[in-house]
């Protein structure tokens, strides 16, 4: 595959780093839901962002099955309807796999704009399952969550790609 102009050749992602970031995002979600804001609907879903990122960049290692397991774990933690987040994360992962080849050719801002519909779909699925099960409709602030997540996309991408960046000045010991 030809590298897009201006893109840097990346080192392979280490599995321990991938799993650490996914578990760290799960822990961050759990802490956000227990913290000062409680279960505020506008809070970004960091696990969804990490899942989308790794599904796009490493679709062989992180896929629909991992998304389902992490969604079930988050459902159990939140005492939510079992499968609510699992369904949303599974659909999110499937959609991310569907666009992963095309998405990597765009800038971070363009990627954020293209990831936004995926995040809106995941939140809509989660809300739909909650409403079908007889839950209450949250207030209008829940519409902010996917937009906040899309705004965080460039920052999350930059942070998660940092360990894979190669040195800028190659020398005799680093030929690439």
Protein Blocks (a to p, Z undefined) as FASTA:
>chain_A
ZZdehiacdddddfklmmmmmmmmmmmmmmmmmmmnopafkbccfklmmmmmmmmmmmml
pcfklmmmmmmmmmmmnopaehilmmmmmmmmmmmmmmmmmmmmpcfklmmmmmmmmmmm
mmmmmmmmmmmnopacddfklmmmmmmmmmmmmmmmmmmmmmmpccfbdcfklmZZ
